[in-house]
Amino acid sequence: LQEPSNKRVRPLARVTSLANLISPVRNGAVRRFGQTIQSFALRSDSKSPSCAQKSCSRSAAPTPPKRRNSVLWSEMLDVNMKESLSTKEIKRQEAIYEMSRGEQDLIEDLKLARKAYHDPMLKLSIMSEEELTHIFGDLDSYIPLHEDLLASLGEATKPDGTVEQIGPILVKWLPRLHAYKGYCSNQLAAKALLDQKKQDRRVQDFLQRCLESPFSRKLDLWSFLDIPRSRLVKYPLLLKEILRHTPKDHPDIQILEEAISIIQGVLSDINLKKGESECQYYIDKLEYLDEKQKDPRIEGSKALLCHGELKNKNGHKLYVFLFQDILVLTRPVTRNERQSYQVYRQPIPVQELLLEDLQDGDVKMGGSFRGAFGNSDKAKNIFRVRFQDPSPGQSHTLQANDIFHKQQWVNCIRTAIAPFQRSAVTTELKELPELSEESEENNPSVPNITAQRRCSAITEMELDESTAECGSVMDSEEGKGVKTHRTLSGHRKTREKQLSSKRKETLV
């Protein structure tokens, strides 16, 4: 039998629940049962993942990326303009545009740090004005500085979007970056204060809300405060990139080289000032258990060559500072929520410091119950520092986290003690005693004792230059040039063996 053509057929796609299969009837019990099933279906639909995703997408905005959407300079050109420029010129204009775009992004971030962080925290009394000034520095003064460069680049840009010459603008503007000396020098103390204030519940909650907001681009407050320093480091790279794509006959060549020299000098001065500030910051945090530990070379230090956490032979964590003239081992302590460094044992002056580069497994480190059994107690990445004079009896076996950090420490210490070791070797060579009369008499191959004594007093550094002179003197006196030269070379080998044995005692 065929069904009538006028029969209504419900499409299968609309049948989404059991409630839709029940046709409306006059029976009240069946109607109530159908309504109950429909209510269950609606509840389950509201809790389904698809519905949750739809509701969430409506309520919350998509999370912005960490980086801004960047557009290349060549993408803004029309086809005719792109064909008229060479590939080298397009890359040069790309580098210039990248510098201009970076200045614009920096200005936006500096304004954002003031508007979204500094001003609200001051208005809500989350931090005091003094604390905010210490953390943020004088950011407002740097905004006009970069706006001036951006305006100059805009004036030099032609209607077609190209910049003919950028060198004179940079040579005039780059010396103004010396203004960042104070800001970069204060970064270490500012970061320490910010970390301390994060312990406050209100500060932590405010910063977390900002981090979750779209304007932050998933960057925390310190990332915004560190943007000026990271921008300074990029200037030499940007200038070199522009120079690399500039033709040799272009008038910008020499001016760009001068600009690179200027920015390198500015960065060198900023690093020097920052190093002095960092050095003084840690000196102020040192605590002495004994007056004998205080050394004028610590207070007079202007450079901190290396510092970081190491472990001693017992497994205790130490924080070690290598200043320009002295090595200081400390223990990190906290006093009234303030980080300090308690000086451990006697500081070792660099002039009296000896370094031993130990191999893995040469020393067994203690302080670990698990390491008391098996071969797991054989230490890796270790080296030893001690006094040259064994009377104090101080020797420290130190362990780094990995081979990379160990090599950094070893290289840094070697560089620091190298000048003193060279002077010590020269002094020892000058003070070496002359050969005894007995040894000279028992050596029948020596043709002239007086001449040989004169040569034995020559230091190792001068021996190569003076050999010919001593040989000529002996040849004129004895007339045995060949024999004298052999005797002198044999004596020189004996002297080198003596010197090498002495170096093993003083050098690593």
Residue pairs with C-beta under 8 A, 6 or more apart in sequence:
10 20
14 20
15 21
16 41
17 37
17 38
17 41
18 37
18 41
19 34
19 37
19 38
19 41
22 30
22 33
22 34
22 37
24 31
24 34
25 31
45 51
61 214
63 214
63 218
64 214
64 217
64 218
65 217
65 218
66 217
66 218
66 219
67 217
68 105
68 217
70 101
72 94
72 97
73 90
73 93
73 94
73 96
73 97
73 98
73 161
74 82
74 90
74 93
74 94
76 161
77 161
81 160
81 161
82 90
85 93
85 162
88 245
88 247
89 162
89 245
91 245
92 242
92 245
92 246
93 161
93 162
93 163
95 238
95 241
95 242
95 245
96 153
96 163
96 166
96 242
98 238
98 241
99 153
99 238
99 242
100 150
100 153
100 154
102 231
102 234
102 238
103 146
103 149
103 150
103 153
104 150
106 146
106 227
106 228
106 231
107 143
107 146
107 147
107 150
109 224
109 227
110 139
110 142
110 143
110 146
110 227
110 228
111 143
112 215
112 224
113 136
113 139
113 221
113 224
113 225
114 136
114 139
114 140
116 210
116 213
116 215
116 216
117 136
117 210
117 221
117 224
118 132
118 136
118 139
120 126
120 206
121 127
121 132
121 203
121 206
122 129
122 132
124 206
126 200
126 202
126 203
126 206
127 135
127 197
127 203
131 193
131 197
134 186
134 189
134 190
134 193
135 190
135 193
135 194
135 197
135 225
136 190
136 225
137 182
137 183
137 186
137 190
138 182
138 183
139 228
141 179
142 179
142 180
142 183
142 228
145 176
145 177
145 179
148 173
149 169
149 173
152 169
152 173
153 163
153 166
153 169
156 163
156 164
156 165
156 166
156 169
157 163
158 164
165 251
165 252
165 255
166 242
166 252
166 256
167 251
167 252
167 254
167 255
167 256
167 258
167 259
168 255
170 239
170 255
170 256
170 259
170 262
171 255
171 258
171 259
171 262
174 235
174 259
174 262
174 263
174 266
175 262
175 266
177 232
177 235
177 263
177 266
177 270
178 266
178 269
178 270
180 228
180 229
180 232
180 270
181 269
181 270
181 273
181 274
183 228
183 229
184 229
184 232
184 270
184 273
184 274
185 273
185 274
185 276
185 277
186 277
187 225
187 226
187 229
187 274
188 277
188 278
188 281
189 277
189 281
190 225
191 222
192 339
194 221
194 222
194 225
196 337
196 338
197 203
198 204
198 207
199 337
207 220
207 221
210 216
210 221
211 218
211 219
211 220
232 266
232 267
232 270
233 267
235 263
235 267
236 260
236 263
236 264
236 267
239 256
239 259
239 260
239 263
240 260
242 252
242 256
243 252
243 253
243 256
243 257
243 260
246 252
246 253
246 256
247 253
275 302
275 303
275 304
276 302
276 303
278 304
279 301
279 302
279 303
279 304
279 323
282 304
282 307
282 321
282 341
283 298
283 299
283 301
285 339
285 340
285 341
286 298
286 328
286 330
286 340
286 341
286 343
287 333
287 340
287 341
287 342
287 343
288 294
288 343
289 342
289 343
292 346
293 343
293 346
293 347
295 326
295 347
295 349
297 323
297 325
297 326
297 349
298 323
298 326
298 328
298 347
300 325
301 323
301 324
301 325
301 326
302 324
303 323
303 324
304 321
304 322
304 323
304 324
305 322
305 323
305 324
305 412
305 415
305 416
306 320
306 321
306 322
306 408
306 409
306 412
306 413
307 319
307 320
307 321
307 322
308 319
308 320
308 405
308 409
309 317
309 318
309 319
309 320
309 401
310 317
310 318
310 319
310 320
310 398
310 399
310 400
310 409
311 317
311 318
311 365
311 398
311 399
312 318
312 396
312 397
312 398
312 399
313 363
313 365
313 366
313 367
313 396
313 397
314 365
314 366
314 367
315 365
315 366
315 367
315 368
316 331
316 367
317 331
317 332
318 329
318 330
318 331
318 344
318 398
319 329
319 330
319 331
319 332
319 341
320 327
320 328
320 329
320 330
320 398
320 409
321 327
321 328
321 330
321 341
322 328
322 409
322 412
322 413
322 416
324 350
324 416
325 349
325 350
325 351
326 347
326 348
326 349
326 350
327 347
327 348
327 349
327 350
327 353
327 385
327 413
328 343
328 347
329 343
329 344
329 345
329 347
329 396
330 341
330 342
330 343
330 344
331 341
331 342
331 344
332 339
332 340
332 341
332 342
333 339
333 340
333 341
333 342
334 340
345 394
345 396
346 392
346 394
348 385
348 386
348 387
348 394
350 416
350 417
350 420
351 417
351 420
352 387
352 388
352 389
353 385
353 386
353 387
353 388
353 413
353 416
353 417
354 385
354 386
354 387
354 388
354 506
354 508
355 383
355 384
355 385
355 410
355 413
355 414
355 417
355 508
356 383
356 384
356 385
356 386
356 508
357 383
357 410
357 508
358 382
358 383
358 384
358 397
360 378
360 379
360 380
360 381
360 382
361 378
361 379
361 380
362 379
362 382
363 378
363 379
363 382
363 384
363 397
364 377
364 378
364 379
365 371
365 377
365 379
365 382
365 397
365 399
366 377
368 377
370 376
371 377
379 397
379 399
380 399
380 403
381 399
381 400
381 401
381 402
381 403
381 405
381 406
382 397
382 398
382 399
382 400
382 406
383 397
383 398
383 400
383 406
383 409
383 410
384 395
384 396
384 397
384 398
385 395
385 396
385 398
385 413
386 394
386 395
386 396
387 394
387 395
388 506
398 409
400 406
400 408
400 409
414 508
421 506
421 507
424 506
425 503
425 506
425 507
426 459
426 461
428 502
428 506
429 459
429 460
429 461
429 499
430 459
432 498
434 453
434 456
434 457
435 452
435 453
435 456
440 446
440 449
440 452
445 483
445 486
445 487
445 490
446 452
446 487
447 474
447 478
447 480
447 483
447 484
447 487
448 474
448 477
448 478
448 484
451 470
451 473
451 474
451 477
451 484
452 474
452 487
452 488
452 491
454 470
454 473
455 466
455 467
455 470
455 488
455 491
456 491
456 495
458 466
458 470
460 495
460 496
460 499
463 492
463 495
467 488
467 492
470 488
471 481
471 484
471 485
471 488
474 480
474 481
474 484
474 488
475 481
475 484
478 484
